[in-house]
Amino acid sequence: MAVNWEILKAHYLRSARAAQLDSLALNLTRIQTLLDSGDQQFAYHLVRESQFFIEWTVPTIDLDTDLAIATELVDLQRQLSAWKLNWSVWQDAAVRQTMAAEAQVWLDRLQEQSVRLAS
């Protein structure tokens, strides 16, 4: 899957912080769906894209006012990295189910932050 990451980055960084978090949340929702269907290649791409979103977002966060968001994103980055490092477990349905549950927890956390930013 060929992606022009620079164009995506420019577009992503023009978005408001709440929209950036919503993009991450959407990717997590898609990953959950793909964990059920078994589309391993596209799920892997979405994990990678989500990692880029976090890499692009965290340096732009004002740590004096939004440390909680930065911390959440760094923790999510660790989770995404762990998934990528253990990608061979994709074949195990029980592991995929655990990953889907973890994705839901992260989705809920991102949505909380997004709502907080929007208010």
C-alpha positions as CSV (number, residue, x, y, z in Angstrom):
1,M,0.0,0.0,0.0
2,A,1.8,3.1,-1.2
3,V,1.1,6.2,0.9
4,N,2.6,9.6,0.6
5,W,3.3,10.1,4.2
6,E,4.4,13.8,3.8
7,I,1.1,14.7,2.3
8,L,-0.8,12.8,5.0
9,K,1.3,14.5,7.7
10,A,0.6,18.0,6.3
11,H,-3.1,17.3,6.2
12,Y,-3.2,15.6,9.6
13,L,-1.3,18.5,11.3
14,R,-3.6,21.1,9.9
15,S,-6.5,19.4,11.8
16,A,-7.6,20.5,15.3
17,R,-6.3,18.3,18.2
18,A,-9.7,16.8,18.7
19,A,-9.9,15.8,15.1
20,Q,-6.4,14.3,15.3
21,L,-7.5,12.2,18.3
22,D,-10.7,11.2,16.4
23,S,-8.5,10.0,13.5
24,L,-6.6,7.8,15.9
25,A,-9.8,6.5,17.4
26,L,-11.2,5.7,13.9
27,N,-8.0,3.7,13.2
28,L,-8.5,1.8,16.4
29,T,-12.1,1.0,15.4
30,R,-11.0,-0.2,12.0
31,I,-8.3,-2.3,13.6
32,Q,-10.9,-3.9,15.9
33,T,-13.0,-4.8,12.9
34,L,-10.1,-6.2,11.0
35,L,-9.1,-8.3,14.0
36,D,-12.5,-10.0,13.6
37,S,-12.3,-10.4,9.8
38,G,-8.6,-11.4,9.8
39,D,-7.4,-8.8,7.3
40,Q,-3.9,-8.8,8.7
41,Q,-2.2,-6.6,6.0
42,F,-4.5,-3.7,6.3
43,A,-4.6,-3.9,10.1
44,Y,-0.8,-3.7,10.1
45,H,-0.9,-0.7,7.9
46,L,-3.4,1.0,10.3
47,V,-1.2,0.3,13.3
48,R,1.7,1.9,11.4
49,E,-0.4,4.9,10.3
50,S,-1.5,5.3,13.9
51,Q,2.1,5.3,15.1
52,F,2.9,8.1,12.6
53,F,-0.1,10.1,13.8
54,I,1.3,9.9,17.4
55,E,4.8,10.8,16.3
56,W,3.5,13.8,14.5
57,T,1.1,14.9,17.3
58,V,3.2,14.6,20.5
59,P,5.8,17.2,19.6
60,T,3.1,19.8,19.0
61,I,1.5,19.3,22.4
62,D,2.0,22.0,25.0
63,L,3.1,19.8,28.0
64,D,2.2,22.6,30.5
65,T,-1.5,22.4,29.6
66,D,-1.9,19.0,27.9
67,L,0.5,16.6,29.6
68,A,-2.3,14.1,30.1
69,I,-2.9,13.8,26.4
70,A,0.8,13.5,25.6
71,T,1.1,10.7,28.2
72,E,-1.9,8.8,26.8
73,L,-0.4,9.0,23.3
74,V,3.0,7.8,24.4
75,D,1.4,4.9,26.2
76,L,-0.7,4.1,23.1
77,Q,2.5,4.3,21.0
78,R,4.0,1.6,23.3
79,Q,0.9,-0.6,22.9
80,L,1.0,-0.3,19.1
81,S,4.7,-1.1,19.1
82,A,4.0,-4.2,21.2
83,W,1.4,-5.3,18.7
84,K,3.8,-4.9,15.8
85,L,6.6,-6.8,17.6
86,N,4.3,-9.7,18.3
87,W,2.4,-9.7,14.9
88,S,3.0,-13.4,14.4
89,V,0.4,-14.1,17.1
90,W,-2.2,-12.8,14.6
91,Q,-3.0,-16.4,13.7
92,D,-4.3,-17.0,17.3
93,A,-8.0,-16.1,17.6
94,A,-7.7,-15.7,21.4
95,V,-4.9,-13.3,21.0
96,R,-6.8,-11.3,18.4
97,Q,-9.7,-11.1,20.8
98,T,-7.4,-9.7,23.5
99,M,-6.0,-7.2,21.1
100,A,-9.6,-6.1,20.2
101,A,-10.4,-5.6,23.9
102,E,-7.2,-3.6,24.3
103,A,-8.1,-1.5,21.2
104,Q,-11.5,-0.8,22.8
105,V,-9.9,0.4,26.0
106,W,-7.6,2.8,24.0
107,L,-10.6,3.9,21.9
108,D,-12.5,4.9,25.0
109,R,-9.5,6.8,26.4
110,L,-9.0,8.7,23.2
111,Q,-12.7,9.6,23.0
112,E,-12.5,10.9,26.6
113,Q,-9.6,13.2,25.7
114,S,-11.4,14.3,22.5
115,V,-14.5,15.2,24.4
116,R,-12.5,17.1,27.0
117,L,-10.8,19.1,24.2
118,A,-14.0,19.9,22.5
119,S,-15.6,21.3,25.6
